[in-house]
């Protein structure tokens, strides 16, 4: 899209992602529907709905067949395969927080390949919009454009990029990030030290890593587009084939990668694909295998550091030398250090913010650009200070705390979108690093750019005991007392109860005690990057050892899956003797993988009638299979597995204290 491109005229029929499935079907059937006829619009359209996980095995023109095939409204999926591409529609309109969830660039790519040129929404999630910019898909929050488009009026490019930062506008005028990079990133250079001023820890790390170009400021402020040097860049199998495809198409072979020793490649999402009903049923397993092989070929061609998947058979023969696991947890366990910048092709990259890093997720084009330049793009965000006052009650975990935050009106209204969540306060001082990582990891669900915790004595302990590193915290590694925040949120942690999030969205949080009628479960899943860490397994074990010592087991008709986040977590559990209790209650133990979290392995549902309680981070429609998914903490997941219904550990103990022995399951 060159800068001198004339005004753009769009096809006048607009697809409104309405709360009425009939409206969506009528538009796709050829009718012209007005905005007034379509409202209310759907909010919170996730990338899981735009491109369901099973579609991510495609990374070329085939993606254009599938946009919105996971979109559900009124319990219907009104958009079929090829429906959008065959419609001639070029403009899509939706409500708030469009594109929430995963960092998958497949979603805007699928829209663009289906013919969409412009998405209008009340607000956008940060990663989705940046991914759209990077491939030249226009986005706008200006609903005043709608009647003009319907009237056939041409809209100038300047109007379409109005309100965007200068860097985003330049990228869109260039037609995307890679064309922009060829034009403007040859002269990229370190930024000289700027004048001292009060800063947050996030701002200090950004300043130390900032890069200057002809189009970006030397000392970026919130709202400015900027580039930063990344200490670590990591990628996994759903993205590498796409990144390699676009890099080789743009730059040819062989590529010259920037500091390849700081690139880490993970195979962590598809280890159990052979047990994924949706992949097996739809014949997608060969696609996944080709996708994995494409990543392996790229990593081998450029001698990149790789952590490959660990199958059940390999685990049985492992001598301890095979180091595998979920990318986010592995980065914190093995690579990240306080004060560094990490980027990964996954929205849960903020996990490593728990040890004082700036860590954030990017899409495929951003990562491809970072591979060859070492630079990562961001629009400098504002920060929220989350003061966690007091201490969490016994039995209440960081997962309960983040579900509590997600349920707050300010967060539900999108107040955290694109912002840095800085967690501080008395409660943080008493949380171990694994628990802190739950908070920073799920900054993605809070809508945040990233989450961060200033390094302290607990960080030093974690690095020494887990990684054998004697780390000294530098004087600058904290937020200044008079640093500026967009808002400070106080949470009285002593009042946070065991929480759950009802099916459909992580923001559907409510205290477990407020569920009046029993909720039976069919599946309980403990694992994922959010809840597959050492401390999470300490929680699973506390509950399941209590149950095993009383002769309790998972009841008939219920399945309990426990999946290690990394091989280090597995080895910790073995050394601590945890597997005995897990096996006695009837749990199935799984090797490290993201599988169930992405509906790509055991732990996902196979029918709409099934109900799952899960320690994962997201329960968007279809994310964990066709059934209903409740989110909960590790203790609640384990207790619910034993009870066969949603229940806290404390309630489970009360139940089996008052219940006659003969009535126990």
VENWO-V402183 format. One record per residue. N is the residue number from 1. RES is the residue in one letter. PSI is psi in radians with two decimals (none if undefined). Layout:
BEGIN
N/RES/PSI
N/RES/PSI
END
This chain:
BEGIN
1/X/1.50
2/X/2.79
3/X/-0.50
4/X/0.30
5/X/2.36
6/X/3.02
7/X/2.66
8/X/2.28
9/X/2.15
10/X/2.70
11/X/2.33
12/X/-0.31
13/X/2.16
14/X/2.42
15/X/1.95
16/X/2.13
17/X/1.48
18/X/2.87
19/X/-0.02
20/X/2.05
21/X/-0.51
22/X/-0.68
23/X/-0.81
24/X/-0.78
25/X/-0.68
26/X/-0.71
27/X/-0.81
28/X/-0.42
29/X/-0.09
30/X/-0.09
31/X/2.66
32/X/2.03
33/X/2.40
34/X/2.87
35/X/-0.73
36/X/-0.62
37/X/-0.46
38/X/-0.43
39/X/2.61
40/X/2.53
41/X/2.73
42/X/2.24
43/X/2.92
44/X/0.63
45/X/2.03
46/X/2.83
47/X/-0.41
48/X/-0.54
49/X/-0.61
50/X/-0.82
51/X/1.67
52/X/2.69
53/X/-0.65
54/X/-0.37
55/X/-0.31
56/X/-0.09
57/X/-0.25
58/X/2.46
59/X/0.49
60/X/-2.68
61/X/-0.38
62/X/-0.45
63/X/-0.53
64/X/-0.20
65/X/-0.28
66/X/-0.01
67/X/2.41
68/X/0.20
69/X/-0.26
70/X/0.02
71/X/2.16
72/X/2.39
73/X/2.39
74/X/0.67
75/X/0.41
76/X/2.72
77/X/1.58
78/X/-0.09
79/X/2.00
80/X/3.04
81/X/2.32
82/X/-0.03
83/X/-0.76
84/X/-0.77
85/X/-0.60
86/X/-0.07
87/X/-0.39
88/X/0.12
89/X/2.39
90/X/-0.19
91/X/2.31
92/X/2.43
93/X/2.37
94/X/-3.09
95/X/-2.35
96/X/2.72
97/X/0.85
98/X/2.36
99/X/0.44
100/X/2.75
101/X/-2.27
102/X/2.77
103/X/0.17
104/X/2.08
105/X/-0.22
106/X/-0.53
107/X/-1.02
108/X/-0.53
109/X/-0.74
110/X/-0.74
111/X/-0.82
112/X/-0.73
113/X/-0.35
114/X/-0.03
115/X/-0.05
116/X/2.32
117/X/-0.33
118/X/2.31
119/X/2.21
120/X/2.27
121/X/2.79
122/X/-0.62
123/X/2.76
124/X/2.58
125/X/2.55
126/X/-0.87
127/X/-0.75
128/X/-0.85
129/X/-0.68
130/X/-0.69
131/X/-0.71
132/X/-0.80
133/X/-0.79
134/X/-0.41
135/X/0.16
136/X/0.28
137/X/2.14
138/X/2.49
139/X/2.61
140/X/2.63
141/X/0.20
142/X/1.71
143/X/-0.20
144/X/-0.29
145/X/-0.40
146/X/-0.93
147/X/-0.53
148/X/-0.71
149/X/-0.76
150/X/-0.49
151/X/-0.04
152/X/0.20
153/X/2.45
154/X/2.44
155/X/2.29
156/X/2.61
157/X/-0.62
158/X/-0.66
159/X/-0.62
160/X/-0.42
161/X/0.12
162/X/2.40
163/X/-0.16
164/X/2.73
165/X/2.85
166/X/-0.64
167/X/-0.80
168/X/-0.74
169/X/-0.74
170/X/-0.68
171/X/-0.76
172/X/-0.69
173/X/-0.51
174/X/-0.22
175/X/0.15
176/X/3.03
177/X/-0.76
178/X/-0.79
179/X/-0.66
180/X/-0.78
181/X/-0.68
182/X/-0.51
183/X/-0.62
184/X/-0.11
185/X/0.25
186/X/-0.47
187/X/0.41
188/X/2.46
189/X/2.75
190/X/2.63
191/X/2.30
192/X/2.75
193/X/2.39
194/X/2.96
195/X/2.44
196/X/2.47
197/X/2.81
198/X/2.29
199/X/2.71
200/X/2.90
201/X/-0.74
202/X/-0.85
203/X/-0.61
204/X/-0.74
205/X/-0.73
206/X/-0.80
207/X/-0.64
208/X/-0.28
209/X/0.02
210/X/2.52
211/X/2.58
212/X/2.39
213/X/3.09
214/X/-0.28
215/X/0.03
216/X/2.54
217/X/2.71
218/X/-0.53
219/X/1.39
220/X/2.50
221/X/2.90
222/X/2.28
223/X/-0.32
224/X/2.50
225/X/2.52
226/X/2.92
227/X/2.57
228/X/2.66
229/X/2.34
230/X/2.33
231/X/-0.61
232/X/2.44
233/X/2.28
234/X/2.72
235/X/2.72
236/X/3.13
237/X/-0.39
238/X/-0.20
239/X/-0.44
240/X/-0.73
241/X/-0.75
242/X/-0.77
243/X/-0.78
244/X/-0.73
245/X/-0.85
246/X/-0.59
247/X/-0.81
248/X/-0.61
249/X/-0.57
250/X/-0.72
251/X/-0.11
252/X/-3.01
253/X/2.58
254/X/2.75
255/X/2.69
256/X/1.82
257/X/2.50
258/X/2.10
259/X/1.14
260/X/-0.35
261/X/-0.28
262/X/0.30
263/X/2.30
264/X/2.33
265/X/2.25
266/X/2.45
267/X/1.67
268/X/-0.08
269/X/-0.33
270/X/0.31
271/X/-0.60
272/X/0.49
273/X/-0.50
274/X/-0.29
275/X/0.25
276/X/1.93
277/X/-0.71
278/X/-0.64
279/X/-0.69
280/X/-0.83
281/X/-0.66
282/X/0.17
283/X/0.55
284/X/-0.12
285/X/-0.78
286/X/-0.62
287/X/-0.76
288/X/-0.74
289/X/-0.69
290/X/-0.68
291/X/-0.78
292/X/-0.74
293/X/-0.62
294/X/-0.70
295/X/-0.79
296/X/-0.69
297/X/-0.72
298/X/-0.79
299/X/-0.71
300/X/-0.68
301/X/-0.56
302/X/0.27
303/X/0.86
304/X/2.54
305/X/2.20
306/X/2.42
307/X/1.92
308/X/2.80
309/X/2.70
310/X/1.90
311/X/2.94
312/X/-0.74
313/X/-0.73
314/X/-0.65
315/X/-0.66
316/X/-0.46
317/X/0.00
318/X/2.33
319/X/0.18
320/X/-0.09
321/X/-0.29
322/X/1.93
323/X/1.98
324/X/2.90
325/X/-3.12
326/X/2.37
327/X/-0.82
328/X/-0.82
329/X/-0.67
330/X/-0.67
331/X/-0.71
332/X/-0.61
333/X/-0.45
334/X/-0.42
335/X/-0.88
336/X/2.57
337/X/2.67
338/X/2.44
339/X/-0.09
340/X/2.96
341/X/2.21
342/X/2.44
343/X/2.48
344/X/2.75
345/X/1.02
346/X/2.44
347/X/-0.26
348/X/0.25
349/X/-0.53
350/X/-0.14
351/X/-0.83
352/X/-0.14
353/X/-0.29
354/X/-0.39
355/X/0.36
356/X/0.53
357/X/2.78
358/X/1.90
359/X/2.21
360/X/2.74
361/X/2.59
362/X/2.89
363/X/-3.08
364/X/-0.78
365/X/-0.72
366/X/-0.76
367/X/-0.69
368/X/-0.78
369/X/-0.71
370/X/-0.56
371/X/-0.70
372/X/-0.30
373/X/-0.37
374/X/-0.03
375/X/2.51
376/X/2.50
377/X/2.54
378/X/2.70
379/X/2.05
380/X/2.12
381/X/2.85
382/X/2.90
383/X/2.52
384/X/2.37
385/X/2.10
386/X/1.73
387/X/1.95
388/X/1.63
389/X/2.64
390/X/-2.72
391/X/2.59
392/X/2.46
393/X/2.79
394/X/2.36
395/X/-0.13
396/X/2.32
397/X/3.07
398/X/-0.54
399/X/-0.72
400/X/-0.72
401/X/-0.76
402/X/-0.59
403/X/-0.61
404/X/-0.79
405/X/-0.74
406/X/-0.47
407/X/-0.10
408/X/2.43
409/X/-0.70
410/X/-0.73
411/X/-0.76
412/X/-0.52
413/X/0.02
414/X/0.26
415/X/-0.36
416/X/-0.03
417/X/2.18
418/X/0.08
419/X/2.82
420/X/2.27
421/X/1.88
422/X/1.98
423/X/2.24
424/X/3.11
425/X/3.07
426/X/-0.72
427/X/-0.68
428/X/-0.73
429/X/-0.45
430/X/0.07
431/X/2.35
432/X/2.88
433/X/-0.67
434/X/-0.70
435/X/-0.68
436/X/-0.65
437/X/-0.51
438/X/-0.72
439/X/-0.86
440/X/-0.65
441/X/-0.83
442/X/0.21
443/X/-0.47
444/X/-0.77
445/X/-0.55
446/X/-0.14
447/X/0.02
448/X/2.78
449/X/-0.79
450/X/3.04
451/X/2.63
452/X/2.54
453/X/2.26
454/X/2.40
455/X/2.52
456/X/-2.85
457/X/-0.60
458/X/-0.68
459/X/-0.76
460/X/-0.76
461/X/-0.81
462/X/-0.82
463/X/-0.62
464/X/-0.84
465/X/-0.62
466/X/-0.55
467/X/-0.05
468/X/0.48
469/X/2.22
470/X/1.62
471/X/2.38
472/X/2.17
473/X/2.23
474/X/2.73
475/X/-0.55
476/X/-0.13
477/X/1.08
478/X/2.86
479/X/2.46
480/X/2.62
481/X/-0.58
482/X/0.43
483/X/2.68
484/X/2.33
485/X/2.57
486/X/-0.54
487/X/2.61
488/X/2.24
489/X/2.18
490/X/2.34
491/X/2.17
492/X/1.70
493/X/-0.44
494/X/-0.34
495/X/-0.02
496/X/2.15
497/X/3.04
498/X/2.29
499/X/2.78
500/X/2.87
501/X/2.16
502/X/2.81
503/X/2.51
504/X/-0.60
505/X/2.46
506/X/-0.35
507/X/-0.02
508/X/0.80
509/X/2.53
510/X/2.65
511/X/2.41
512/X/-0.56
513/X/-0.29
514/X/-0.02
515/X/1.97
516/X/-0.90
517/X/2.52
518/X/2.44
519/X/1.82
520/X/2.68
521/X/2.67
522/X/-0.51
523/X/2.41
524/X/2.27
525/X/2.17
526/X/2.03
527/X/-2.78
528/X/3.00
529/X/-0.56
530/X/-0.61
531/X/0.62
532/X/0.38
533/X/3.05
534/X/-0.90
535/X/-0.57
536/X/-0.73
537/X/-0.47
538/X/-0.71
539/X/-0.81
540/X/-0.76
541/X/-0.69
542/X/-0.79
543/X/-0.83
544/X/-0.50
545/X/-0.75
546/X/-0.78
547/X/-0.80
548/X/-0.68
549/X/-0.30
550/X/0.20
551/X/0.29
552/X/2.58
553/X/2.90
554/X/2.21
555/X/2.80
556/X/2.46
557/X/-0.09
558/X/2.42
559/X/2.38
560/X/2.16
561/X/2.31
562/X/2.11
563/X/2.09
564/X/2.52
565/X/-0.60
566/X/2.91
567/X/-0.50
568/X/-0.65
569/X/-0.77
570/X/-0.83
571/X/-0.62
572/X/-0.77
573/X/-0.68
574/X/-0.82
575/X/-0.58
576/X/-0.08
577/X/0.40
578/X/-0.50
579/X/-0.48
580/X/-0.88
581/X/-0.70
582/X/-0.77
583/X/-0.63
584/X/-0.54
585/X/-0.13
586/X/0.39
587/X/2.59
588/X/2.23
589/X/2.28
590/X/2.52
591/X/2.84
592/X/2.28
593/X/2.81
594/X/0.02
595/X/-1.17
596/X/-0.56
597/X/-0.51
598/X/0.39
599/X/0.75
600/X/0.85
601/X/3.14
602/X/2.49
603/X/-0.27
604/X/2.74
605/X/2.80
606/X/-0.14
607/X/2.76
608/X/-0.38
609/X/-0.25
610/X/2.60
611/X/2.28
612/X/2.44
613/X/2.21
614/X/2.56
615/X/0.13
616/X/-3.07
617/X/-0.30
618/X/2.50
619/X/0.66
620/X/2.70
621/X/2.23
622/X/-0.18
623/X/-0.73
624/X/0.55
625/X/-3.09
626/X/-0.23
627/X/-3.04
628/X/2.38
629/X/2.13
630/X/2.35
631/X/2.50
632/X/3.02
633/X/2.86
634/X/-0.80
635/X/-0.66
636/X/-0.68
637/X/-0.83
638/X/-0.77
639/X/-0.72
640/X/-0.61
641/X/-0.69
642/X/-0.67
643/X/-0.40
644/X/0.21
645/X/2.83
646/X/2.20
647/X/2.59
648/X/2.87
649/X/-0.73
650/X/-0.72
651/X/-0.63
652/X/-0.74
653/X/-0.70
654/X/-0.70
655/X/-0.74
656/X/0.00
657/X/-0.68
658/X/-0.35
659/X/2.33
660/X/2.57
661/X/-0.73
662/X/-0.31
663/X/-0.12
664/X/2.55
665/X/none
END
